[in-house]
Amino acid sequence: MDEITWGLPVVLDLFFAGLAAGAFCFAVLMSRRDGKGFLACARAGALLAPVSVSFGLCMLVLDLRYKTRFWFTMTVFNAHSPMSLGVWLMTLFSTIAALYAIFWIPAGVRERIPVIGKWPLWSRQGIRDLLGRVGFPVAILVSIYTGVLLSSTSIPVWRNLALPALFCFSSMATGFAAGLLLALLFSPGQRQEIMAGPFRWLQGAYRVLLPTYFLAILVYVLLFLTQGMRWQEVLLLITGWNGLIWWLGVVGVGIVLPLFLVFTRAKESLSRVFVVLGSLLVGGVLLRLVLVFSGQEQLIMATAYRLMHMP
């Protein structure tokens, strides 16, 4: 029982790591289009990615009972350990995201950075675009890894082949939303261009991404039936308080509501856009929350069962 140590910091780590991956991909996609609105969104996503992954990393270190364990994983590479592979993958992504973000810092601000700020390479768009193309598949792997980390355990509600895909789609949905939201908040003079360009692009993307995300959730639940799980183990996730968060929060608020709004033919308003983006972010947090805590409930129940039946 005293091994159950995963709390809210781990939930936030999983969420912000996935959000960083999605924000980076959003920045790269926006950078390939012309217009001030797309430029503002590319800059917002690029700057958000390293900040988000750094915050998630801080949450992970905060949750560790023995803080030196994190630094130990940085000195050892174990190809058979999902945790070791993940740490090195996150390190690679963090480095790429940080370098990519520097290209998007305004020149007047960037030149104040000690030592590297005045390097001429930061003004070379070709290098920036190459770094984005290299980092894009790395970001996709990071979004998948957050699900692999859970699915590699023996806990029934986590050990599911669909979980990495589920986390990947969630990461893209939340990262895109956070990038656009940040651009709207910090580029008020370009809101009209953002609404006319990037948001319309995002509507089209969500009309494909969100149904796929919903399908991944259905596959995730249905796969339990093929894995020989006991019904009480499945019901722990989809009924009671966990079920309320799962169906109303993750599915309802996080997928169905924004999907309905992006398909509805109505005049675009800033408040409507904020509802779409905010609901996606809330759903992403709740997905990690309910999975982390319901999985630990299963572990507690299994431990209690073994203790009761010990000779």
C-alpha positions as CSV (number, residue, x, y, z in Angstrom):
1,M,0.0,0.0,0.0
2,D,2.8,2.4,0.8
3,E,3.9,2.0,-2.8
4,I,0.9,3.9,-4.0
5,T,2.6,7.3,-4.5
6,W,1.2,8.7,-7.7
7,G,-0.8,11.8,-7.0
8,L,-1.8,15.0,-8.8
9,P,1.8,15.9,-9.8
10,V,2.0,12.8,-12.0
11,V,-1.4,13.7,-13.6
12,L,0.0,17.1,-14.4
13,D,3.3,15.6,-15.7
14,L,1.4,13.4,-18.1
15,F,-0.9,16.2,-19.2
16,F,1.8,18.9,-19.7
17,A,4.2,16.4,-21.5
18,G,1.4,15.6,-23.9
19,L,0.4,19.2,-24.3
20,A,4.0,20.2,-25.1
21,A,4.2,17.6,-27.8
22,G,0.9,18.8,-29.3
23,A,1.9,22.5,-29.1
24,F,5.2,21.8,-30.9
25,C,3.4,20.0,-33.7
26,F,0.9,22.8,-33.9
27,A,3.7,25.4,-34.2
28,V,5.4,23.4,-37.0
29,L,2.1,23.1,-38.9
30,M,1.3,26.8,-38.4
31,S,4.8,27.9,-39.6
32,R,4.1,26.3,-43.0
33,R,1.3,28.8,-43.7
34,D,1.4,32.5,-44.6
35,G,-0.3,35.2,-42.7
36,K,0.0,37.2,-39.4
37,G,-2.5,34.9,-37.7
38,F,-0.6,31.8,-38.5
39,L,2.6,33.4,-37.5
40,A,1.2,34.4,-34.1
41,C,0.0,30.8,-33.5
42,A,3.3,29.3,-34.6
43,R,5.2,31.6,-32.2
44,A,2.7,30.8,-29.4
45,G,3.0,27.0,-29.9
46,A,6.8,27.1,-30.2
47,L,7.2,29.1,-27.0
48,L,4.6,27.0,-25.1
49,A,6.2,23.6,-25.8
50,P,9.5,24.0,-23.8
51,V,7.7,25.8,-20.9
52,S,5.0,23.0,-20.8
53,V,7.5,20.1,-20.9
54,S,9.7,21.8,-18.2
55,F,6.7,22.3,-15.9
56,G,5.7,18.6,-16.4
57,L,9.2,17.6,-15.6
58,C,9.2,19.6,-12.4
59,M,5.9,17.9,-11.4
60,L,7.5,14.5,-11.9
61,V,10.6,15.3,-9.8
62,L,8.3,16.8,-7.1
63,D,6.4,13.5,-6.9
64,L,9.4,11.3,-6.7
65,R,10.0,10.0,-3.2
66,Y,13.7,9.8,-3.8
67,K,14.7,12.8,-5.9
68,T,18.1,11.2,-6.9
69,R,16.2,8.5,-8.9
70,F,15.5,11.0,-11.7
71,W,19.2,12.0,-12.0
72,F,20.2,8.4,-11.9
73,T,18.1,7.7,-15.0
74,M,20.0,10.4,-16.8
75,T,23.3,8.6,-16.4
76,V,22.1,5.1,-17.4
77,F,20.5,4.0,-20.7
78,N,18.4,0.8,-20.5
79,A,16.8,-0.2,-23.8
80,H,14.5,-2.6,-22.0
81,S,13.2,0.0,-19.5
82,P,10.2,2.2,-20.7
83,M,11.2,4.7,-18.0
84,S,14.8,5.0,-19.1
85,L,13.8,5.3,-22.8
86,G,11.2,7.9,-21.8
87,V,13.6,10.0,-19.9
88,W,16.0,10.1,-22.8
89,L,13.2,10.7,-25.3
90,M,11.9,13.6,-23.1
91,T,15.5,15.0,-22.9
92,L,15.8,15.0,-26.7
93,F,12.4,16.6,-27.2
94,S,13.1,19.2,-24.5
95,T,16.4,20.2,-26.2
96,I,14.8,20.4,-29.7
97,A,11.8,22.3,-28.3
98,A,14.0,24.8,-26.5
99,L,16.2,25.5,-29.6
100,Y,13.1,25.8,-31.8
101,A,11.6,28.3,-29.4
102,I,14.6,30.5,-29.6
103,F,14.0,31.1,-33.3
104,W,10.6,32.5,-32.5
105,I,11.7,34.9,-29.8
106,P,11.6,38.5,-31.1
107,A,15.0,39.6,-32.2
108,G,15.1,42.5,-29.7
109,V,14.5,40.2,-26.8
110,R,16.6,37.3,-28.1
111,E,19.7,39.4,-28.4
112,R,19.6,40.0,-24.6
113,I,20.1,36.3,-24.0
114,P,23.7,35.9,-22.7
115,V,26.3,34.3,-25.0
116,I,24.0,32.7,-27.6
117,G,21.5,35.6,-28.1
118,K,23.4,37.3,-30.9
119,W,24.3,34.2,-32.9
120,P,23.4,34.9,-36.6
121,L,21.9,31.4,-37.0
122,W,18.7,32.4,-35.2
123,S,17.7,34.5,-38.1
124,R,18.0,31.7,-40.6
125,Q,14.5,30.3,-41.4
126,G,15.9,27.3,-43.2
127,I,17.5,26.0,-40.0
128,R,14.4,26.7,-38.0
129,D,12.2,24.8,-40.5
130,L,14.7,21.8,-40.5
131,L,14.6,21.7,-36.7
132,G,10.8,21.7,-36.8
133,R,10.8,18.8,-39.3
134,V,13.2,16.8,-37.1
135,G,11.3,17.6,-34.0
136,F,7.9,16.7,-35.3
137,P,8.2,12.9,-35.2
138,V,10.0,13.2,-31.9
139,A,7.0,15.1,-30.5
140,I,4.7,12.4,-31.8
141,L,6.7,9.8,-30.0
142,V,6.5,11.8,-26.8
143,S,2.7,12.0,-27.0
144,I,2.6,8.2,-27.5
145,Y,5.1,7.5,-24.7
146,T,2.9,9.1,-22.1
147,G,0.5,6.2,-22.8
148,V,3.2,3.6,-23.2
149,L,4.5,4.4,-19.7
150,L,1.1,3.4,-18.2
151,S,0.4,0.5,-20.5
152,S,3.7,-1.2,-19.7
153,T,2.5,-1.8,-16.1
154,S,0.5,-4.8,-14.8
155,I,-2.4,-2.7,-13.6
156,P,-5.5,-3.9,-15.7
157,V,-7.0,-0.5,-16.4
158,W,-3.7,0.7,-17.8
159,R,-2.5,-2.4,-19.6
160,N,-4.3,-1.7,-22.8
161,L,-3.0,-1.6,-26.4
162,A,-5.1,1.4,-27.2
163,L,-3.8,3.6,-24.4
164,P,-0.8,5.0,-26.3
165,A,-3.0,6.0,-29.3
166,L,-5.6,7.5,-26.9
167,F,-2.9,9.7,-25.2
168,C,-1.5,10.7,-28.6
169,F,-4.9,12.0,-29.9
170,S,-5.5,13.7,-26.6
171,S,-2.1,15.4,-26.7
172,M,-2.7,16.7,-30.2
173,A,-6.1,18.0,-29.3
174,T,-5.0,19.8,-26.2
175,G,-1.7,21.0,-27.7
176,F,-3.5,22.6,-30.7
177,A,-6.0,24.2,-28.3
178,A,-3.4,25.6,-26.0
179,G,-1.4,27.0,-28.8
180,L,-4.3,28.8,-30.3
181,L,-5.6,30.0,-27.0
182,L,-2.2,31.5,-26.1
183,A,-2.1,33.3,-29.4
184,L,-5.5,34.8,-28.8
185,L,-4.6,35.9,-25.3
186,F,-1.2,37.4,-26.1
187,S,-1.8,38.7,-29.6
188,P,-5.0,40.8,-29.2
189,G,-4.2,42.9,-32.2
190,Q,-4.2,39.9,-34.5
191,R,-7.4,38.2,-33.2
192,Q,-9.3,38.8,-36.4
193,E,-6.6,37.2,-38.4
194,I,-6.4,34.2,-36.0
195,M,-10.1,33.7,-36.1
196,A,-10.2,34.0,-39.9
197,G,-7.2,31.7,-40.6
198,P,-5.9,29.4,-37.8
199,F,-9.2,28.8,-36.1
200,R,-10.9,27.8,-39.3
201,W,-8.0,25.5,-40.1
202,L,-8.3,24.1,-36.6
203,Q,-12.0,23.5,-37.0
204,G,-11.3,21.3,-40.1
205,A,-8.6,19.5,-38.2
206,Y,-10.8,18.8,-35.2
207,R,-13.5,17.4,-37.4
208,V,-11.1,14.6,-38.2
209,L,-9.1,14.4,-35.0
210,L,-12.0,14.4,-32.4
211,P,-14.0,11.6,-34.0
212,T,-10.7,9.6,-34.2
213,Y,-10.1,10.4,-30.5
214,F,-13.6,9.3,-29.6
215,L,-13.1,6.0,-31.6
216,A,-9.9,5.4,-29.7
217,I,-11.8,5.7,-26.4
218,L,-14.4,3.2,-27.6
219,V,-11.6,0.8,-28.7
220,Y,-9.9,1.3,-25.4
221,V,-13.0,0.2,-23.5
222,L,-13.9,-2.7,-25.9
223,L,-10.4,-4.1,-25.7
224,F,-11.0,-4.9,-22.1
225,L,-13.5,-7.6,-23.2
226,T,-10.8,-9.3,-25.3
227,Q,-8.2,-9.2,-22.5
228,G,-10.1,-11.4,-20.1
229,M,-10.6,-8.6,-17.5
230,R,-13.2,-9.2,-14.9
231,W,-16.3,-6.9,-15.2
232,Q,-15.7,-5.4,-11.8
233,E,-12.3,-4.2,-13.0
234,V,-13.9,-2.5,-16.1
235,L,-16.8,-1.1,-14.1
236,L,-14.4,0.6,-11.7
237,L,-13.5,2.9,-14.6
238,I,-16.8,3.5,-16.3
239,T,-19.2,3.6,-13.3
240,G,-19.5,5.6,-10.0
241,W,-17.5,8.7,-9.6
242,N,-14.8,7.5,-12.0
243,G,-17.5,6.8,-14.6
244,L,-19.0,10.3,-14.1
245,I,-15.6,11.9,-14.8
246,W,-15.0,9.5,-17.7
247,W,-18.4,9.9,-19.5
248,L,-19.3,13.4,-18.6
249,G,-15.9,15.0,-18.3
250,V,-13.6,13.2,-20.7
251,V,-16.1,12.2,-23.3
252,G,-18.8,14.8,-22.9
253,V,-16.9,18.0,-22.1
254,G,-13.6,16.9,-23.7
255,I,-14.9,15.5,-27.0
256,V,-18.6,15.7,-27.7
257,L,-19.1,19.4,-26.8
258,P,-16.2,20.8,-28.8
259,L,-17.0,18.4,-31.7
260,F,-20.6,19.7,-31.7
261,L,-19.4,23.3,-31.7
262,V,-16.9,22.9,-34.6
263,F,-19.6,21.2,-36.7
264,T,-22.3,23.8,-35.9
265,R,-22.8,26.4,-38.5
266,A,-23.0,29.6,-36.5
267,K,-21.3,33.0,-36.5
268,E,-17.9,32.7,-34.9
269,S,-17.5,34.6,-31.6
270,L,-14.5,34.8,-29.3
271,S,-16.5,33.3,-26.4
272,R,-17.5,30.3,-28.5
273,V,-13.9,29.7,-29.5
274,F,-12.8,29.9,-25.8
275,V,-15.5,27.3,-24.9
276,V,-14.1,24.9,-27.6
277,L,-10.5,25.3,-26.6
278,G,-11.2,25.3,-22.8
279,S,-13.3,22.2,-23.0
280,L,-10.6,20.3,-24.8
281,L,-8.0,21.3,-22.2
282,V,-10.4,20.3,-19.3
283,G,-11.1,16.9,-21.0
284,G,-7.3,16.3,-21.4
285,V,-6.7,16.8,-17.7
286,L,-9.6,14.7,-16.6
287,L,-8.5,11.8,-18.9
288,R,-5.2,11.6,-17.1
289,L,-6.8,12.2,-13.7
290,V,-9.4,9.4,-13.9
291,L,-6.9,6.9,-15.4
292,V,-4.2,7.5,-12.8
293,F,-6.4,7.3,-9.8
294,S,-8.7,4.5,-11.0
295,G,-5.6,2.4,-11.8
296,Q,-4.3,2.9,-8.3
297,E,-7.7,1.9,-6.9
298,Q,-7.4,-1.3,-8.7
299,L,-4.0,-1.9,-7.3
300,I,-5.3,-1.2,-3.8
301,M,-8.1,-3.7,-4.3
302,A,-5.8,-6.3,-5.6
303,T,-3.4,-5.9,-2.7
304,A,-6.3,-6.1,-0.2
305,Y,-7.5,-9.3,-1.9
306,R,-4.1,-10.9,-1.6
307,L,-3.8,-10.0,2.0
308,M,-7.2,-11.4,2.8
309,H,-6.4,-14.7,1.2
310,M,-2.9,-15.2,2.6
311,P,-2.5,-18.5,4.4
